[in-house]
Amino acid sequence: MTLHWIRHQTLTGWLKQHGQLLAANDKILLTDTALTELPATCDCGNAIYALSEESLATTLPDYIEQLDDKQWLELVLDCSQQLTW
């Protein structure tokens, strides 16, 4: 299982460019620029997360689960690989 940590692209742009790299059980973490221009829906089929402290000023779509620091650490430890984009 891979954690795709998207920081410097929008989710839509990343999925168009790299979506074919997602395996069924991969996870996506959105931070920084990736939290802008979020689509209302996302049908990629993978779990998508955002850090709660980074998304306080943003209303997130329902498909994004907010994580606190402890949950973020657990997510990173659960994934055998992490890729930062």
C-alpha positions in Angstrom: 0.0 0.0 0.0 1.4 3.4 -1.0 0.6 6.8 0.4 0.5 9.4 -2.3 1.1 12.7 -0.6 0.0 15.4 -3.0 1.3 18.9 -2.1 2.1 20.9 -5.2 -0.7 20.0 -7.6 -4.4 20.1 -7.5 -6.1 16.7 -7.0 -7.8 16.9 -10.5 -4.5 17.7 -12.2 -2.6 14.9 -10.3 -5.3 12.3 -11.1 -5.1 13.2 -14.8 -1.3 13.0 -14.9 -0.7 10.2 -12.4 -4.0 8.5 -11.7 -2.9 5.3 -13.5 -0.3 4.8 -10.7 -3.0 4.2 -8.0 -3.5 0.7 -6.8 -6.8 -0.3 -5.3 -5.6 0.0 -1.7 -3.4 3.1 -2.1 -4.2 6.2 0.0 -4.1 9.9 -1.0 -3.1 12.7 1.4 -3.8 16.3 0.3 -1.9 19.3 1.8 -0.7 22.7 0.7 -1.7 23.5 -2.9 -3.6 20.2 -3.3 -6.3 21.6 -1.0 -7.2 24.3 -3.5 -9.7 23.8 -6.4 -11.1 20.6 -5.0 -13.8 19.0 -7.2 -17.2 18.4 -5.7 -16.9 14.7 -6.3 -14.1 12.2 -6.8 -14.6 8.7 -8.2 -11.0 7.5 -8.1 -12.0 4.8 -5.6 -9.2 5.5 -3.1 -9.3 6.9 0.4 -8.5 10.6 0.4 -7.3 12.5 3.5 -6.4 16.0 4.6 -4.8 17.2 7.8 -7.5 18.9 10.0 -5.2 21.8 11.0 -4.5 22.6 7.4 -8.1 22.5 6.3 -9.6 24.7 9.0 -10.3 27.6 6.7 -11.6 25.4 3.9 -14.9 23.5 3.5 -13.9 20.1 2.3 -16.0 17.8 0.1 -17.5 14.7 1.7 -15.1 12.3 0.1 -12.1 13.8 2.1 -11.6 12.5 5.6 -9.8 14.9 8.0 -7.0 13.5 10.1 -5.5 14.8 13.4 -1.8 14.3 14.1 -2.1 10.9 15.6 -4.2 9.6 12.7 -1.7 11.1 10.3 1.1 9.2 11.9 -0.9 6.0 11.8 -1.6 6.5 8.1 2.1 7.0 7.3 3.1 3.9 9.4 0.3 1.8 7.8 1.6 2.4 4.3 4.7 0.6 3.2 5.7 3.3 0.7 5.2 7.1 0.6 5.5 9.2 -2.5 5.4 13.0 -2.3 4.2 14.9 -5.3 
